Amino acid sequence: MSSLLETLGLEASLLSQHLRVLRQHHVVTSTRSGNAVTYQVSHPQIESLLLAARGFLLDHLAVQQRTLAMAAQL
């Protein structure tokens, strides 16, 4: 979890809550070894789904930015 905290820059309690929800919905699995907990996606297609969602959101934001830029020129 420490590498996730560094990468995401979230508070530990918030990350822990998110991971708990993802585990409850079988999106990720976790393995404990001593104090270390390792998380991984539970199915390979989840990564594809998230990449597609990210692509859609980035495209949508780009359209909004262009619209705002055009509106600012008026």
PyMOL Python script that loads the backbone (N, CA, C, O; Angstrom):
from pymol import cmd

cmd.read_pdbstr("""\
ATOM      1  N   MET A   1       0.820  -1.188   0.000  1.00  0.00           N
ATOM      2  CA  MET A   1       0.000   0.000   0.000  1.00  0.00           C
ATOM      3  C   MET A   1       0.864   1.251   0.000  1.00  0.00           C
ATOM      4  O   MET A   1       0.431   2.299  -0.480  1.00  0.00           O
ATOM      5  N   SER A   2       2.073   1.159   0.528  1.00  0.00           N
ATOM      6  CA  SER A   2       2.931   2.343   0.592  1.00  0.00           C
ATOM      7  C   SER A   2       3.275   2.873  -0.798  1.00  0.00           C
ATOM      8  O   SER A   2       3.331   4.087  -0.998  1.00  0.00           O
ATOM      9  N   SER A   3       3.507   1.977  -1.762  1.00  0.00           N
ATOM     10  CA  SER A   3       3.804   2.460  -3.116  1.00  0.00           C
ATOM     11  C   SER A   3       2.580   3.121  -3.751  1.00  0.00           C
ATOM     12  O   SER A   3       2.718   4.075  -4.516  1.00  0.00           O
ATOM     13  N   LEU A   4       1.390   2.621  -3.440  1.00  0.00           N
ATOM     14  CA  LEU A   4       0.173   3.271  -3.924  1.00  0.00           C
ATOM     15  C   LEU A   4       0.027   4.662  -3.316  1.00  0.00           C
ATOM     16  O   LEU A   4      -0.360   5.603  -4.009  1.00  0.00           O
ATOM     17  N   LEU A   5       0.334   4.798  -2.030  1.00  0.00           N
ATOM     18  CA  LEU A   5       0.256   6.103  -1.373  1.00  0.00           C
ATOM     19  C   LEU A   5       1.191   7.099  -2.049  1.00  0.00           C
ATOM     20  O   LEU A   5       0.813   8.244  -2.297  1.00  0.00           O
ATOM     21  N   GLU A   6       2.403   6.663  -2.345  1.00  0.00           N
ATOM     22  CA  GLU A   6       3.375   7.538  -3.009  1.00  0.00           C
ATOM     23  C   GLU A   6       2.908   7.918  -4.409  1.00  0.00           C
ATOM     24  O   GLU A   6       2.974   9.082  -4.803  1.00  0.00           O
ATOM     25  N   THR A   7       2.440   6.929  -5.151  1.00  0.00           N
ATOM     26  CA  THR A   7       2.035   7.164  -6.538  1.00  0.00           C
ATOM     27  C   THR A   7       0.811   8.063  -6.631  1.00  0.00           C
ATOM     28  O   THR A   7       0.767   8.973  -7.459  1.00  0.00           O
ATOM     29  N   LEU A   8      -0.186   7.808  -5.780  1.00  0.00           N
ATOM     30  CA  LEU A   8      -1.452   8.525  -5.869  1.00  0.00           C
ATOM     31  C   LEU A   8      -1.484   9.811  -5.056  1.00  0.00           C
ATOM     32  O   LEU A   8      -2.263  10.716  -5.352  1.00  0.00           O
ATOM     33  N   GLY A   9      -0.649   9.892  -4.043  1.00  0.00           N
ATOM     34  CA  GLY A   9      -0.640  11.088  -3.205  1.00  0.00           C
ATOM     35  C   GLY A   9      -1.889  11.264  -2.372  1.00  0.00           C
ATOM     36  O   GLY A   9      -2.281  12.393  -2.079  1.00  0.00           O
ATOM     37  N   LEU A  10      -2.519  10.175  -1.987  1.00  0.00           N
ATOM     38  CA  LEU A  10      -3.733  10.224  -1.168  1.00  0.00           C
ATOM     39  C   LEU A  10      -3.392  10.027   0.304  1.00  0.00           C
ATOM     40  O   LEU A  10      -2.323   9.523   0.647  1.00  0.00           O
ATOM     41  N   GLU A  11      -4.306  10.425   1.151  1.00  0.00           N
ATOM     42  CA  GLU A  11      -4.184  10.116   2.568  1.00  0.00           C
ATOM     43  C   GLU A  11      -4.373   8.607   2.737  1.00  0.00           C
ATOM     44  O   GLU A  11      -5.142   7.988   2.002  1.00  0.00           O
ATOM     45  N   ALA A  12      -3.675   8.024   3.701  1.00  0.00           N
ATOM     46  CA  ALA A  12      -3.746   6.575   3.920  1.00  0.00           C
ATOM     47  C   ALA A  12      -5.167   6.115   4.212  1.00  0.00           C
ATOM     48  O   ALA A  12      -5.590   5.067   3.725  1.00  0.00           O
ATOM     49  N   SER A  13      -5.902   6.883   4.998  1.00  0.00           N
ATOM     50  CA  SER A  13      -7.267   6.471   5.353  1.00  0.00           C
ATOM     51  C   SER A  13      -8.181   6.468   4.132  1.00  0.00           C
ATOM     52  O   SER A  13      -9.030   5.587   3.993  1.00  0.00           O
ATOM     53  N   LEU A  14      -8.010   7.451   3.245  1.00  0.00           N
ATOM     54  CA  LEU A  14      -8.840   7.516   2.042  1.00  0.00           C
ATOM     55  C   LEU A  14      -8.517   6.362   1.101  1.00  0.00           C
ATOM     56  O   LEU A  14      -9.419   5.727   0.554  1.00  0.00           O
ATOM     57  N   LEU A  15      -7.223   6.093   0.915  1.00  0.00           N
ATOM     58  CA  LEU A  15      -6.824   4.971   0.062  1.00  0.00           C
ATOM     59  C   LEU A  15      -7.334   3.648   0.626  1.00  0.00           C
ATOM     60  O   LEU A  15      -7.809   2.790  -0.118  1.00  0.00           O
ATOM     61  N   SER A  16      -7.235   3.493   1.923  1.00  0.00           N
ATOM     62  CA  SER A  16      -7.710   2.278   2.569  1.00  0.00           C
ATOM     63  C   SER A  16      -9.202   2.071   2.336  1.00  0.00           C
ATOM     64  O   SER A  16      -9.639   0.949   2.082  1.00  0.00           O
ATOM     65  N   GLN A  17      -9.985   3.141   2.420  1.00  0.00           N
ATOM     66  CA  GLN A  17     -11.430   3.049   2.178  1.00  0.00           C
ATOM     67  C   GLN A  17     -11.711   2.644   0.735  1.00  0.00           C
ATOM     68  O   GLN A  17     -12.565   1.795   0.479  1.00  0.00           O
ATOM     69  N   HIS A  18     -10.995   3.250  -0.202  1.00  0.00           N
ATOM     70  CA  HIS A  18     -11.191   2.917  -1.616  1.00  0.00           C
ATOM     71  C   HIS A  18     -10.842   1.448  -1.885  1.00  0.00           C
ATOM     72  O   HIS A  18     -11.573   0.742  -2.580  1.00  0.00           O
ATOM     73  N   LEU A  19      -9.724   1.006  -1.327  1.00  0.00           N
ATOM     74  CA  LEU A  19      -9.311  -0.382  -1.541  1.00  0.00           C
ATOM     75  C   LEU A  19     -10.308  -1.354  -0.909  1.00  0.00           C
ATOM     76  O   LEU A  19     -10.560  -2.426  -1.460  1.00  0.00           O
ATOM     77  N   ARG A  20     -10.867  -0.994   0.222  1.00  0.00           N
ATOM     78  CA  ARG A  20     -11.870  -1.850   0.869  1.00  0.00           C
ATOM     79  C   ARG A  20     -13.084  -2.018  -0.042  1.00  0.00           C
ATOM     80  O   ARG A  20     -13.588  -3.128  -0.216  1.00  0.00           O
ATOM     81  N   VAL A  21     -13.545  -0.924  -0.617  1.00  0.00           N
ATOM     82  CA  VAL A  21     -14.705  -0.989  -1.526  1.00  0.00           C
ATOM     83  C   VAL A  21     -14.370  -1.825  -2.761  1.00  0.00           C
ATOM     84  O   VAL A  21     -15.182  -2.635  -3.208  1.00  0.00           O
ATOM     85  N   LEU A  22     -13.167  -1.624  -3.309  1.00  0.00           N
ATOM     86  CA  LEU A  22     -12.763  -2.407  -4.484  1.00  0.00           C
ATOM     87  C   LEU A  22     -12.669  -3.889  -4.169  1.00  0.00           C
ATOM     88  O   LEU A  22     -13.020  -4.727  -5.000  1.00  0.00           O
ATOM     89  N   ARG A  23     -12.196  -4.219  -2.971  1.00  0.00           N
ATOM     90  CA  ARG A  23     -12.146  -5.636  -2.561  1.00  0.00           C
ATOM     91  C   ARG A  23     -13.555  -6.188  -2.390  1.00  0.00           C
ATOM     92  O   ARG A  23     -13.844  -7.297  -2.838  1.00  0.00           O
ATOM     93  N   GLN A  24     -14.436  -5.424  -1.744  1.00  0.00           N
ATOM     94  CA  GLN A  24     -15.813  -5.886  -1.519  1.00  0.00           C
ATOM     95  C   GLN A  24     -16.533  -6.174  -2.830  1.00  0.00           C
ATOM     96  O   GLN A  24     -17.392  -7.054  -2.893  1.00  0.00           O
ATOM     97  N   HIS A  25     -16.184  -5.435  -3.869  1.00  0.00           N
ATOM     98  CA  HIS A  25     -16.836  -5.621  -5.166  1.00  0.00           C
ATOM     99  C   HIS A  25     -16.011  -6.482  -6.116  1.00  0.00           C
ATOM    100  O   HIS A  25     -16.294  -6.550  -7.312  1.00  0.00           O
ATOM    101  N   HIS A  26     -14.985  -7.140  -5.570  1.00  0.00           N
ATOM    102  CA  HIS A  26     -14.167  -8.104  -6.309  1.00  0.00           C
ATOM    103  C   HIS A  26     -13.442  -7.490  -7.505  1.00  0.00           C
ATOM    104  O   HIS A  26     -13.169  -8.175  -8.491  1.00  0.00           O
ATOM    105  N   VAL A  27     -13.132  -6.199  -7.413  1.00  0.00           N
ATOM    106  CA  VAL A  27     -12.363  -5.537  -8.465  1.00  0.00           C
ATOM    107  C   VAL A  27     -10.877  -5.800  -8.260  1.00  0.00           C
ATOM    108  O   VAL A  27     -10.133  -5.975  -9.225  1.00  0.00           O
ATOM    109  N   VAL A  28     -10.447  -5.827  -7.003  1.00  0.00           N
ATOM    110  CA  VAL A  28      -9.061  -6.153  -6.671  1.00  0.00           C
ATOM    111  C   VAL A  28      -9.035  -7.286  -5.656  1.00  0.00           C
ATOM    112  O   VAL A  28     -10.007  -7.534  -4.942  1.00  0.00           O
ATOM    113  N   THR A  29      -7.900  -7.959  -5.614  1.00  0.00           N
ATOM    114  CA  THR A  29      -7.651  -8.956  -4.579  1.00  0.00           C
ATOM    115  C   THR A  29      -6.443  -8.484  -3.785  1.00  0.00           C
ATOM    116  O   THR A  29      -5.637  -7.690  -4.269  1.00  0.00           O
ATOM    117  N   SER A  30      -6.331  -8.979  -2.570  1.00  0.00           N
ATOM    118  CA  SER A  30      -5.193  -8.585  -1.742  1.00  0.00           C
ATOM    119  C   SER A  30      -4.549  -9.820  -1.144  1.00  0.00           C
ATOM    120  O   SER A  30      -5.205 -10.824  -0.866  1.00  0.00           O
ATOM    121  N   THR A  31      -3.225  -9.712  -0.952  1.00  0.00           N
ATOM    122  CA  THR A  31      -2.446 -10.768  -0.339  1.00  0.00           C
ATOM    123  C   THR A  31      -1.590 -10.134   0.751  1.00  0.00           C
ATOM    124  O   THR A  31      -0.897  -9.145   0.516  1.00  0.00           O
ATOM    125  N   ARG A  32      -1.647 -10.716   1.948  1.00  0.00           N
ATOM    126  CA  ARG A  32      -0.872 -10.180   3.064  1.00  0.00           C
ATOM    127  C   ARG A  32       0.347 -11.055   3.296  1.00  0.00           C
ATOM    128  O   ARG A  32       0.261 -12.283   3.291  1.00  0.00           O
ATOM    129  N   SER A  33       1.484 -10.402   3.498  1.00  0.00           N
ATOM    130  CA  SER A  33       2.725 -11.081   3.850  1.00  0.00           C
ATOM    131  C   SER A  33       3.381 -10.259   4.957  1.00  0.00           C
ATOM    132  O   SER A  33       4.058  -9.267   4.690  1.00  0.00           O
ATOM    133  N   GLY A  34       3.173 -10.683   6.190  1.00  0.00           N
ATOM    134  CA  GLY A  34       3.653  -9.888   7.330  1.00  0.00           C
ATOM    135  C   GLY A  34       2.863  -8.595   7.413  1.00  0.00           C
ATOM    136  O   GLY A  34       1.635  -8.611   7.489  1.00  0.00           O
ATOM    137  N   ASN A  35       3.568  -7.485   7.398  1.00  0.00           N
ATOM    138  CA  ASN A  35       2.896  -6.178   7.429  1.00  0.00           C
ATOM    139  C   ASN A  35       2.552  -5.660   6.042  1.00  0.00           C
ATOM    140  O   ASN A  35       1.789  -4.703   5.910  1.00  0.00           O
ATOM    141  N   ALA A  36       3.101  -6.277   5.016  1.00  0.00           N
ATOM    142  CA  ALA A  36       2.892  -5.804   3.648  1.00  0.00           C
ATOM    143  C   ALA A  36       1.634  -6.416   3.048  1.00  0.00           C
ATOM    144  O   ALA A  36       1.370  -7.609   3.204  1.00  0.00           O
ATOM    145  N   VAL A  37       0.858  -5.575   2.356  1.00  0.00           N
ATOM    146  CA  VAL A  37      -0.324  -6.028   1.636  1.00  0.00           C
ATOM    147  C   VAL A  37      -0.124  -5.682   0.166  1.00  0.00           C
ATOM    148  O   VAL A  37       0.187  -4.542  -0.179  1.00  0.00           O
ATOM    149  N   THR A  38      -0.305  -6.674  -0.688  1.00  0.00           N
ATOM    150  CA  THR A  38      -0.160  -6.483  -2.123  1.00  0.00           C
ATOM    151  C   THR A  38      -1.540  -6.574  -2.757  1.00  0.00           C
ATOM    152  O   THR A  38      -2.310  -7.487  -2.461  1.00  0.00           O
ATOM    153  N   TYR A  39      -1.846  -5.619  -3.636  1.00  0.00           N
ATOM    154  CA  TYR A  39      -3.142  -5.590  -4.320  1.00  0.00           C
ATOM    155  C   TYR A  39      -2.917  -5.819  -5.805  1.00  0.00           C
ATOM    156  O   TYR A  39      -1.906  -5.404  -6.372  1.00  0.00           O
ATOM    157  N   GLN A  40      -3.884  -6.491  -6.421  1.00  0.00           N
ATOM    158  CA  GLN A  40      -3.856  -6.632  -7.878  1.00  0.00           C
ATOM    159  C   GLN A  40      -5.286  -6.717  -8.380  1.00  0.00           C
ATOM    160  O   GLN A  40      -6.199  -7.112  -7.654  1.00  0.00           O
ATOM    161  N   VAL A  41      -5.459  -6.333  -9.655  1.00  0.00           N
ATOM    162  CA  VAL A  41      -6.800  -6.415 -10.235  1.00  0.00           C
ATOM    163  C   VAL A  41      -7.192  -7.879 -10.322  1.00  0.00           C
ATOM    164  O   VAL A  41      -6.354  -8.747 -10.568  1.00  0.00           O
ATOM    165  N   SER A  42      -8.459  -8.137 -10.120  1.00  0.00           N
ATOM    166  CA  SER A  42      -8.925  -9.521 -10.038  1.00  0.00           C
ATOM    167  C   SER A  42      -9.154 -10.168 -11.398  1.00  0.00           C
ATOM    168  O   SER A  42      -9.267 -11.390 -11.494  1.00  0.00           O
ATOM    169  N   HIS A  43      -9.222  -9.352 -12.453  1.00  0.00           N
ATOM    170  CA  HIS A  43      -9.462  -9.898 -13.787  1.00  0.00           C
ATOM    171  C   HIS A  43      -8.737  -9.016 -14.799  1.00  0.00           C
ATOM    172  O   HIS A  43      -8.788  -7.792 -14.684  1.00  0.00           O
ATOM    173  N   PRO A  44      -8.070  -9.601 -15.780  1.00  0.00           N
ATOM    174  CA  PRO A  44      -7.300  -8.805 -16.746  1.00  0.00           C
ATOM    175  C   PRO A  44      -8.141  -7.785 -17.514  1.00  0.00           C
ATOM    176  O   PRO A  44      -7.627  -6.736 -17.902  1.00  0.00           O
ATOM    177  N   GLN A  45      -9.404  -8.071 -17.735  1.00  0.00           N
ATOM    178  CA  GLN A  45     -10.235  -7.141 -18.505  1.00  0.00           C
ATOM    179  C   GLN A  45     -10.563  -5.867 -17.731  1.00  0.00           C
ATOM    180  O   GLN A  45     -10.990  -4.879 -18.328  1.00  0.00           O
ATOM    181  N   ILE A  46     -10.373  -5.876 -16.424  1.00  0.00           N
ATOM    182  CA  ILE A  46     -10.613  -4.659 -15.645  1.00  0.00           C
ATOM    183  C   ILE A  46      -9.652  -3.561 -16.089  1.00  0.00           C
ATOM    184  O   ILE A  46     -10.043  -2.399 -16.199  1.00  0.00           O
ATOM    185  N   GLU A  47      -8.397  -3.926 -16.345  1.00  0.00           N
ATOM    186  CA  GLU A  47      -7.426  -2.940 -16.822  1.00  0.00           C
ATOM    187  C   GLU A  47      -7.874  -2.340 -18.146  1.00  0.00           C
ATOM    188  O   GLU A  47      -7.783  -1.127 -18.341  1.00  0.00           O
ATOM    189  N   SER A  48      -8.353  -3.172 -19.050  1.00  0.00           N
ATOM    190  CA  SER A  48      -8.833  -2.682 -20.347  1.00  0.00           C
ATOM    191  C   SER A  48     -10.020  -1.750 -20.163  1.00  0.00           C
ATOM    192  O   SER A  48     -10.112  -0.712 -20.819  1.00  0.00           O
ATOM    193  N   LEU A  49     -10.914  -2.119 -19.280  1.00  0.00           N
ATOM    194  CA  LEU A  49     -12.086  -1.291 -19.005  1.00  0.00           C
ATOM    195  C   LEU A  49     -11.672   0.072 -18.463  1.00  0.00           C
ATOM    196  O   LEU A  49     -12.203   1.097 -18.889  1.00  0.00           O
ATOM    197  N   LEU A  50     -10.729   0.089 -17.529  1.00  0.00           N
ATOM    198  CA  LEU A  50     -10.278   1.350 -16.943  1.00  0.00           C
ATOM    199  C   LEU A  50      -9.543   2.210 -17.968  1.00  0.00           C
ATOM    200  O   LEU A  50      -9.697   3.431 -17.971  1.00  0.00           O
ATOM    201  N   LEU A  51      -8.749   1.590 -18.832  1.00  0.00           N
ATOM    202  CA  LEU A  51      -8.063   2.343 -19.878  1.00  0.00           C
ATOM    203  C   LEU A  51      -9.066   2.960 -20.857  1.00  0.00           C
ATOM    204  O   LEU A  51      -8.885   4.096 -21.297  1.00  0.00           O
ATOM    205  N   ALA A  52     -10.112   2.223 -21.194  1.00  0.00           N
ATOM    206  CA  ALA A  52     -11.144   2.750 -22.087  1.00  0.00           C
ATOM    207  C   ALA A  52     -11.878   3.917 -21.425  1.00  0.00           C
ATOM    208  O   ALA A  52     -12.147   4.928 -22.074  1.00  0.00           O
ATOM    209  N   ALA A  53     -12.199   3.781 -20.147  1.00  0.00           N
ATOM    210  CA  ALA A  53     -12.884   4.858 -19.423  1.00  0.00           C
ATOM    211  C   ALA A  53     -12.000   6.097 -19.348  1.00  0.00           C
ATOM    212  O   ALA A  53     -12.477   7.219 -19.517  1.00  0.00           O
ATOM    213  N   ARG A  54     -10.703   5.889 -19.091  1.00  0.00           N
ATOM    214  CA  ARG A  54      -9.770   7.014 -19.025  1.00  0.00           C
ATOM    215  C   ARG A  54      -9.694   7.716 -20.378  1.00  0.00           C
ATOM    216  O   ARG A  54      -9.702   8.946 -20.437  1.00  0.00           O
ATOM    217  N   GLY A  55      -9.620   6.945 -21.467  1.00  0.00           N
ATOM    218  CA  GLY A  55      -9.584   7.526 -22.804  1.00  0.00           C
ATOM    219  C   GLY A  55     -10.825   8.348 -23.091  1.00  0.00           C
ATOM    220  O   GLY A  55     -10.733   9.448 -23.638  1.00  0.00           O
ATOM    221  N   PHE A  56     -11.986   7.820 -22.725  1.00  0.00           N
ATOM    222  CA  PHE A  56     -13.234   8.549 -22.928  1.00  0.00           C
ATOM    223  C   PHE A  56     -13.223   9.863 -22.153  1.00  0.00           C
ATOM    224  O   PHE A  56     -13.579  10.911 -22.692  1.00  0.00           O
ATOM    225  N   LEU A  57     -12.815   9.803 -20.887  1.00  0.00           N
ATOM    226  CA  LEU A  57     -12.809  11.014 -20.065  1.00  0.00           C
ATOM    227  C   LEU A  57     -11.823  12.056 -20.586  1.00  0.00           C
ATOM    228  O   LEU A  57     -12.130  13.249 -20.589  1.00  0.00           O
ATOM    229  N   LEU A  58     -10.649  11.622 -21.024  1.00  0.00           N
ATOM    230  CA  LEU A  58      -9.674  12.562 -21.579  1.00  0.00           C
ATOM    231  C   LEU A  58     -10.205  13.214 -22.854  1.00  0.00           C
ATOM    232  O   LEU A  58     -10.032  14.418 -23.047  1.00  0.00           O
ATOM    233  N   ASP A  59     -10.844  12.443 -23.717  1.00  0.00           N
ATOM    234  CA  ASP A  59     -11.443  13.001 -24.935  1.00  0.00           C
ATOM    235  C   ASP A  59     -12.527  14.006 -24.592  1.00  0.00           C
ATOM    236  O   ASP A  59     -12.604  15.076 -25.195  1.00  0.00           O
ATOM    237  N   HIS A  60     -13.366  13.662 -23.624  1.00  0.00           N
ATOM    238  CA  HIS A  60     -14.451  14.545 -23.207  1.00  0.00           C
ATOM    239  C   HIS A  60     -13.899  15.851 -22.633  1.00  0.00           C
ATOM    240  O   HIS A  60     -14.416  16.929 -22.929  1.00  0.00           O
ATOM    241  N   LEU A  61     -12.864  15.755 -21.824  1.00  0.00           N
ATOM    242  CA  LEU A  61     -12.255  16.962 -21.259  1.00  0.00           C
ATOM    243  C   LEU A  61     -11.630  17.829 -22.348  1.00  0.00           C
ATOM    244  O   LEU A  61     -11.698  19.055 -22.271  1.00  0.00           O
ATOM    245  N   ALA A  62     -11.030  17.218 -23.346  1.00  0.00           N
ATOM    246  CA  ALA A  62     -10.431  17.977 -24.440  1.00  0.00           C
ATOM    247  C   ALA A  62     -11.496  18.773 -25.193  1.00  0.00           C
ATOM    248  O   ALA A  62     -11.274  19.930 -25.550  1.00  0.00           O
ATOM    249  N   VAL A  63     -12.637  18.159 -25.432  1.00  0.00           N
ATOM    250  CA  VAL A  63     -13.736  18.853 -26.105  1.00  0.00           C
ATOM    251  C   VAL A  63     -14.206  20.024 -25.245  1.00  0.00           C
ATOM    252  O   VAL A  63     -14.437  21.115 -25.767  1.00  0.00           O
ATOM    253  N   GLN A  64     -14.348  19.817 -23.950  1.00  0.00           N
ATOM    254  CA  GLN A  64     -14.773  20.896 -23.062  1.00  0.00           C
ATOM    255  C   GLN A  64     -13.763  22.039 -23.047  1.00  0.00           C
ATOM    256  O   GLN A  64     -14.148  23.208 -23.034  1.00  0.00           O
ATOM    257  N   GLN A  65     -12.475  21.706 -23.049  1.00  0.00           N
ATOM    258  CA  GLN A  65     -11.446  22.750 -23.052  1.00  0.00           C
ATOM    259  C   GLN A  65     -11.506  23.568 -24.333  1.00  0.00           C
ATOM    260  O   GLN A  65     -11.366  24.791 -24.296  1.00  0.00           O
ATOM    261  N   ARG A  66     -11.711  22.910 -25.459  1.00  0.00           N
ATOM    262  CA  ARG A  66     -11.824  23.636 -26.730  1.00  0.00           C
ATOM    263  C   ARG A  66     -13.047  24.545 -26.719  1.00  0.00           C
ATOM    264  O   ARG A  66     -12.982  25.683 -27.186  1.00  0.00           O
ATOM    265  N   THR A  67     -14.154  24.051 -26.191  1.00  0.00           N
ATOM    266  CA  THR A  67     -15.376  24.858 -26.107  1.00  0.00           C
ATOM    267  C   THR A  67     -15.162  26.072 -25.219  1.00  0.00           C
ATOM    268  O   THR A  67     -15.587  27.176 -25.559  1.00  0.00           O
ATOM    269  N   LEU A  68     -14.508  25.876 -24.088  1.00  0.00           N
ATOM    270  CA  LEU A  68     -14.237  27.009 -23.193  1.00  0.00           C
ATOM    271  C   LEU A  68     -13.283  28.010 -23.830  1.00  0.00           C
ATOM    272  O   LEU A  68     -13.443  29.217 -23.649  1.00  0.00           O
ATOM    273  N   ALA A  69     -12.302  27.529 -24.567  1.00  0.00           N
ATOM    274  CA  ALA A  69     -11.360  28.419 -25.230  1.00  0.00           C
ATOM    275  C   ALA A  69     -12.079  29.254 -26.291  1.00  0.00           C
ATOM    276  O   ALA A  69     -11.813  30.448 -26.433  1.00  0.00           O
ATOM    277  N   MET A  70     -12.985  28.626 -27.030  1.00  0.00           N
ATOM    278  CA  MET A  70     -13.756  29.356 -28.040  1.00  0.00           C
ATOM    279  C   MET A  70     -14.665  30.384 -27.382  1.00  0.00           C
ATOM    280  O   MET A  70     -14.804  31.499 -27.886  1.00  0.00           O
ATOM    281  N   ALA A  71     -15.279  30.025 -26.273  1.00  0.00           N
ATOM    282  CA  ALA A  71     -16.165  30.951 -25.563  1.00  0.00           C
ATOM    283  C   ALA A  71     -15.387  32.142 -25.010  1.00  0.00           C
ATOM    284  O   ALA A  71     -15.902  33.260 -24.978  1.00  0.00           O
ATOM    285  N   ALA A  72     -14.162  31.909 -24.579  1.00  0.00           N
ATOM    286  CA  ALA A  72     -13.341  32.991 -24.022  1.00  0.00           C
ATOM    287  C   ALA A  72     -12.950  33.997 -25.094  1.00  0.00           C
ATOM    288  O   ALA A  72     -12.680  35.157 -24.785  1.00  0.00           O
ATOM    289  N   GLN A  73     -12.917  33.560 -26.366  1.00  0.00           N
ATOM    290  CA  GLN A  73     -12.548  34.463 -27.454  1.00  0.00           C
ATOM    291  C   GLN A  73     -13.703  35.367 -27.867  1.00  0.00           C
ATOM    292  O   GLN A  73     -13.485  36.330 -28.602  1.00  0.00           O
ATOM    293  N   LEU A  74     -14.903  35.092 -27.427  1.00  0.00           N
ATOM    294  CA  LEU A  74     -16.074  35.891 -27.817  1.00  0.00           C
ATOM    295  C   LEU A  74     -16.099  37.236 -27.151  1.00  0.00           C
ATOM    296  O   LEU A  74     -17.020  38.021 -27.378  1.00  0.00           O
TER     297      LEU A  74
END
""", "prot")
cmd.dss("prot")
cmd.show_as("cartoon", "prot")
cmd.util.cbc("prot")
cmd.orient("prot")
